[in-house]
Amino acid sequence: MNEQDYSTNNAPQNATTPGGGDHSGYAPYREEPRVIKHSGPGIASFVIAMVALGGYIVSFIVAGTLIAPVLNETGALKGETSGAFLFLGLAILALAALNVIGVVVGIIGLALRGRRKVFGIIGTIINGLVLLLFLLLIAVALMSAGSLH
């Protein structure tokens, strides 16, 4: 066998070669599509965001049920409500700390290479928006407290 034997095509004239226009007789290497996994920290960030949102909803419902019995007919507070406000304040602070953790974990999930970033993006956005709303709430409360004198 010499070089000319390798260059000739022994396929029949009407046969199609696998791989299209390449008539070398060999099919091109077909790479299997790579399955990219979701990032673990991204999923954790999303779960933290959902738990925190659920916690906010539950804490406002519980605080509302604790405050409702001490309201009179005009809507003014008539008794000891410090327990309800203390619960609501501590719950919001704990959930805000959870949102900070969610943002950090989400950023870690976005920094991983070779992983899907969908849950990291969603978790970081939700946790970040909740933190911004929390900071806005604090800013409004401080501004209104300054105008009460």
Secondary structure, 3 states (H helix, E strand, C coil): CCHHHHHCCCCCCCCCCCCCCCCCCCCCCCCCCCCCCECHHHHHHHHHHHHHHHHHHHHHHHHHHHHHHHECCCCCECCCCHHHHHHHHHHHHHHHHHHHHHHHHHHHHHHCCCCECHHHHHHHHHHHHHHHHHHHHHHHHHHHHHCCC
